[in-house]
Amino acid sequence: MTYTLRLETGDTDGGDAASPLQRREAEQRFRQALEEGLGDAALVAPIYRAYLRIVAMHGDDPAPEALSDAEREILTQWQAAESAAVTAAFGPNRYLDQARFEIILQPA
């Protein structure tokens, strides 16, 4: 695996809305949905790296006409897979307002 995944809840007071078991289960659901959405676990790191490059060059919400066809495809694919993964992890009604997943890439 070329990436690790960590659920960040944003709790600053030391309290955590999710138990360790709930966190692991949410991370597992996120990982499974992300990998399925991208087609394979081996595609997560390269597509995420490409997505990060696109966002660094064009911003978080680039105009479609500013992107090449390949960039547009990567951006769309990543956003769809990530959205499906968040829904799989938290359900359609997110129960953790500050929660997000941090994807940590291993050196290439």
C-alpha positions in Angstrom: 0.0 0.0 0.0 1.4 3.4 -1.0 -0.7 5.5 1.3 -2.0 5.6 4.9 -5.3 7.0 6.0 -6.2 8.8 9.2 -9.6 10.1 10.4 -9.1 13.6 11.8 -12.0 14.8 14.0 -10.8 18.3 14.8 -11.4 17.9 18.5 -9.2 20.3 20.3 -10.4 19.6 23.9 -9.2 16.0 23.9 -12.7 14.6 23.7 -13.5 12.5 20.7 -17.0 12.0 19.3 -15.9 8.6 17.9 -14.6 5.6 19.8 -11.4 3.9 18.5 -13.6 1.1 17.0 -15.8 3.7 15.2 -12.8 5.4 13.9 -11.2 2.2 12.5 -14.5 1.2 10.9 -15.0 4.6 9.3 -11.5 4.5 8.0 -12.1 1.0 6.6 -15.3 2.1 4.9 -13.6 5.2 3.4 -10.6 3.2 2.2 -12.8 0.5 0.6 -15.1 3.0 -1.2 -12.2 5.1 -2.4 -10.3 2.2 -3.8 -13.5 0.9 -5.5 -14.3 4.3 -6.9 -10.8 4.6 -8.4 -10.8 1.1 -9.6 -7.9 -0.4 -7.5 -5.9 0.2 -4.4 -2.8 0.7 -6.5 -4.4 3.7 -8.2 -5.1 5.8 -5.1 -1.6 7.2 -4.6 -0.9 8.2 -8.3 -4.4 9.7 -8.9 -4.2 11.6 -5.6 -0.7 12.9 -6.4 -2.0 14.0 -9.8 -5.1 15.6 -8.2 -2.9 17.5 -5.7 -0.8 18.8 -8.6 -3.9 20.0 -10.5 -5.2 21.8 -7.4 -1.8 23.4 -6.7 -1.7 24.7 -10.3 -5.4 25.7 -10.7 -6.9 26.0 -7.3 -9.5 24.0 -5.4 -12.3 24.7 -7.9 -10.7 25.3 -11.3 -12.7 26.3 -14.3 -13.2 23.3 -16.5 -11.9 25.1 -19.6 -8.6 25.9 -17.8 -7.9 22.1 -17.6 -6.7 19.7 -20.2 -8.9 16.7 -20.9 -6.6 14.5 -18.8 -6.6 16.9 -15.9 -10.4 17.3 -16.0 -10.8 13.5 -16.0 -8.5 13.1 -13.0 -10.2 15.9 -11.1 -13.6 14.5 -11.8 -12.6 10.9 -10.9 -10.9 11.9 -7.7 -13.8 14.1 -6.5 -16.4 11.5 -7.3 -14.4 8.7 -5.5 -13.7 10.9 -2.5 -17.3 12.0 -2.2 -18.5 8.3 -2.4 -15.9 7.4 0.3 -17.0 10.2 2.6 -20.6 9.0 2.2 -19.6 5.4 2.8 -17.7 6.4 5.9 -20.2 8.7 7.6 -23.5 8.0 5.8 -25.4 10.6 3.9 -25.8 12.7 7.1 -22.3 13.3 8.5 -22.3 13.0 12.2 -18.9 14.5 12.8 -19.0 18.2 11.7 -15.2 18.7 11.8 -14.2 15.2 10.6 -12.1 14.7 7.5 -9.8 12.0 6.2 -6.1 12.7 5.8 -4.4 10.7 3.1 -0.7 10.4 3.7 1.3 9.4 0.7 4.5 7.3 1.0 7.5 8.6 -0.9 7.4 7.6 -4.5 
